[in-house]
Amino acid sequence: MFSVDDSSPTRSQPLGTNTVFSAGWEISDFSNRQDGISLSDDYSYNDNLFRLRLDSPGIDLSLGFGGAITGMDSHSYFNVLGRIHNYLNIYQNSERSFLLRFPVQITTDLKRVQRNNVDSEFSQSSFIFGTGILTDIRFSEKLDFSLRATPNYGFSFSQGNLFGGSLFRFDGNSQLLVQNIFGDKGLAFGYHFDFRRYNIDGDQNDYDYTSHSISIGLIF
């Protein structure tokens, strides 16, 4: 007698090598640091955004947008970001269930904020370098957890200019990865934090940006 096992084989993905496509809801605050700025020149808001992310070994991409569809009454928002990165291993235990790494990354993005019925806008591209700490933990065959925190620094510029000012950014994220729910695919639940301080030539475009987002995604 022979028996046939109908269960599909699942893939044991090495720790820290997953690709995740996710969608998230983002609570964001954009505040001008100048006192007495006129309303027509002030793009400050506190509102909700929607963001799509693709996080993979070596490259991350994200697209964020806001407007009437996300409940913004007086503003519109657009952001596209790309990041390339590599990691230096600091420590890995013998069971390969705990990994501590040193990320090295280069990020570029475009952020655009506009008030409704106003022709001008805040529009800045950036090019920044960063490093920090990244840890990955495997709790079980199906459950992984990752945590990353990275300060970044570089420059920000408007369209047509080579240099406009500096940008400090601190961003971090944590993800709970539930593996092999749909065959060799799983679900990822994430929290993302982003803080940016723009110091642009002159005071009018000196803004602080802070956001918190929750996401759910598919693991490939």
C-alpha positions as CSV (number, residue, x, y, z in Angstrom):
1,M,0.0,0.0,0.0
2,F,1.2,3.4,-0.9
3,S,0.0,6.8,0.5
4,V,0.2,10.1,-1.1
5,D,0.7,13.3,0.9
6,D,-1.4,16.0,-0.6
7,S,0.1,18.8,1.4
8,S,2.1,21.4,-0.6
9,P,5.6,21.9,0.5
10,T,6.4,25.2,2.2
11,R,9.5,27.2,1.8
12,S,11.7,27.9,4.7
13,Q,12.8,31.4,4.0
14,P,16.2,32.5,5.6
15,L,15.7,35.0,8.3
16,G,15.6,38.6,7.1
17,T,15.3,37.9,3.4
18,N,11.5,38.3,2.8
19,T,9.9,40.6,0.3
20,V,6.7,42.3,1.5
21,F,4.2,44.3,-0.4
22,S,1.9,46.2,1.9
23,A,-0.7,49.0,2.1
24,G,-1.1,51.3,5.1
25,W,-3.0,54.1,6.7
26,E,-0.8,57.0,7.8
27,I,-1.4,59.7,10.3
28,S,0.8,62.7,9.4
29,D,1.7,66.1,10.7
30,F,3.4,68.8,8.6
31,S,4.3,71.9,10.5
32,N,6.1,75.1,9.5
33,R,8.6,76.3,12.1
34,Q,8.5,80.0,11.1
35,D,6.4,82.4,13.3
36,G,4.0,84.7,11.6
37,I,3.9,83.1,8.2
38,S,1.0,84.1,6.0
39,L,-1.7,81.5,5.4
40,S,-1.1,81.5,1.6
41,D,2.5,80.6,2.2
42,D,1.8,78.0,4.9
43,Y,1.3,74.4,3.8
44,S,1.0,73.0,7.3
45,Y,-1.6,70.2,7.9
46,N,-2.5,67.4,10.3
47,D,-4.3,64.7,8.4
48,N,-4.4,61.1,7.0
49,L,-2.6,59.6,4.1
50,F,-2.6,56.3,2.2
51,R,0.7,54.5,1.5
52,L,1.8,51.5,-0.6
53,R,5.2,49.9,0.2
54,L,7.5,47.3,-1.4
55,D,10.2,46.2,1.0
56,S,12.8,43.7,-0.3
57,P,16.4,42.7,0.2
58,G,18.4,45.5,-1.4
59,I,15.7,47.9,-2.4
60,D,12.6,49.6,-0.8
61,L,9.9,51.6,-2.7
62,S,6.9,53.5,-1.3
63,L,4.2,55.7,-2.7
64,G,2.1,57.9,-0.4
65,F,-0.8,60.2,-1.3
66,G,-3.5,62.2,0.3
67,G,-6.5,64.4,-0.7
68,A,-10.2,64.2,-0.7
69,I,-10.1,60.4,-0.9
70,T,-8.2,60.2,2.4
71,G,-10.3,62.9,4.1
72,M,-7.9,65.9,3.6
73,D,-10.2,68.9,3.3
74,S,-7.8,71.7,2.3
75,H,-4.6,70.0,1.1
76,S,-3.2,67.4,-1.3
77,Y,-0.1,65.3,-0.7
78,F,2.1,63.2,-2.9
79,N,5.3,61.3,-2.0
80,V,7.4,58.8,-3.9
81,L,10.5,57.2,-2.4
82,G,13.2,54.8,-3.3
83,R,15.9,53.3,-1.1
84,I,18.9,51.0,-1.8
85,H,20.5,49.3,1.1
86,N,23.0,46.7,2.3
87,Y,23.7,45.2,5.7
88,L,26.8,44.2,7.7
89,N,26.2,41.3,10.0
90,I,27.1,42.1,13.6
91,Y,25.8,38.9,15.3
92,Q,24.0,35.7,14.5
93,N,23.3,32.9,16.9
94,S,24.0,29.3,16.2
95,E,20.3,28.5,15.6
96,R,20.1,31.3,13.0
97,S,17.0,32.6,14.9
98,F,18.5,35.9,15.9
99,L,20.2,38.3,13.6
100,L,21.7,41.7,14.4
101,R,22.8,43.9,11.5
102,F,24.2,47.3,10.6
103,P,22.3,48.8,7.7
104,V,23.9,51.2,5.2
105,Q,21.4,53.0,2.9
106,I,20.9,55.7,0.4
107,T,17.4,57.2,0.0
108,T,15.9,59.6,-2.5
109,D,12.4,60.9,-2.7
110,L,10.0,63.6,-3.8
111,K,7.5,65.2,-1.4
112,R,4.9,67.6,-2.6
113,V,2.2,69.4,-0.5
114,Q,-0.3,71.9,-1.9
115,R,-3.1,73.9,-0.4
116,N,-6.4,73.8,-2.4
117,N,-7.0,76.8,-4.6
118,V,-3.4,78.0,-4.2
119,D,-1.0,77.9,-7.2
120,S,2.2,77.5,-5.2
121,E,3.3,74.4,-3.4
122,F,5.9,72.8,-1.1
123,S,7.9,70.6,-3.5
124,Q,11.3,69.1,-2.4
125,S,13.4,66.2,-3.6
126,S,16.0,64.7,-1.3
127,F,19.1,62.6,-1.4
128,I,20.2,61.3,2.0
129,F,22.5,58.7,3.6
130,G,21.8,56.7,6.7
131,T,22.7,53.9,9.0
132,G,21.5,52.5,12.3
133,I,20.5,49.1,13.7
134,L,18.3,46.2,12.4
135,T,17.4,43.1,14.3
136,D,15.5,40.0,13.1
137,I,14.1,37.3,15.4
138,R,12.5,34.0,14.5
139,F,10.1,32.9,17.3
140,S,8.9,29.7,15.5
141,E,8.8,28.1,12.1
142,K,5.9,30.5,11.1
143,L,6.6,33.6,13.1
144,D,9.3,36.2,12.5
145,F,9.8,39.7,13.9
146,S,11.9,42.6,12.6
147,L,12.8,46.0,14.0
148,R,14.8,48.7,12.2
149,A,15.8,52.3,13.3
150,T,17.9,54.5,11.1
151,P,18.9,58.2,11.3
152,N,19.7,59.8,7.9
153,Y,21.2,63.1,6.7
154,G,21.6,64.7,3.4
155,F,20.3,67.5,1.2
156,S,17.0,68.7,-0.1
157,F,16.3,70.7,-3.3
158,S,13.5,72.1,-5.4
159,Q,13.0,71.4,-9.1
160,G,15.7,73.1,-11.2
161,N,18.1,73.7,-8.2
162,L,21.1,71.6,-7.3
163,F,21.0,72.6,-3.7
164,G,18.3,74.0,-1.5
165,G,19.1,73.0,2.1
166,S,19.6,70.1,4.4
167,L,17.4,67.3,5.6
168,F,17.6,65.2,8.7
169,R,15.4,62.1,8.8
170,F,14.8,59.5,11.4
171,D,12.7,56.6,10.4
172,G,12.0,53.2,11.8
173,N,9.7,50.2,11.4
174,S,8.7,47.0,13.0
175,Q,7.0,44.0,11.3
176,L,5.5,40.8,12.5
177,L,5.7,38.2,9.8
178,V,3.4,35.2,9.7
179,Q,4.9,32.7,7.3
180,N,3.3,30.1,5.0
181,I,-0.4,31.0,5.4
182,F,-1.2,30.7,1.7
183,G,1.2,27.9,0.6
184,D,4.7,29.6,0.7
185,K,3.2,33.1,1.2
186,G,2.3,34.8,4.4
187,L,1.1,38.0,6.0
188,A,3.0,41.0,7.4
189,F,1.7,43.4,10.0
190,G,3.8,46.6,10.4
191,Y,4.2,49.9,12.2
192,H,6.2,52.6,10.5
193,F,7.5,55.9,12.0
194,D,9.0,58.8,10.0
195,F,10.4,62.2,11.2
196,R,11.9,64.7,8.9
197,R,13.3,68.2,9.5
198,Y,13.7,70.4,6.4
199,N,16.2,73.3,6.7
200,I,15.8,75.0,3.4
201,D,17.5,78.3,2.4
202,G,15.4,81.0,3.9
203,D,12.7,80.3,6.6
204,Q,9.6,79.8,4.5
205,N,10.2,76.1,3.7
206,D,11.5,75.0,7.1
207,Y,9.1,72.2,8.0
208,D,8.9,69.3,10.4
209,Y,7.1,66.2,9.2
210,T,6.1,63.4,11.5
211,S,4.0,60.3,10.6
212,H,2.9,57.1,12.1
213,S,1.4,54.3,9.9
214,I,0.0,50.8,10.4
215,S,0.2,48.4,7.4
216,I,-0.8,44.9,6.4
217,G,0.9,43.2,3.5
218,L,1.7,40.0,1.7
219,I,5.0,38.1,2.1
220,F,6.5,36.7,-1.1
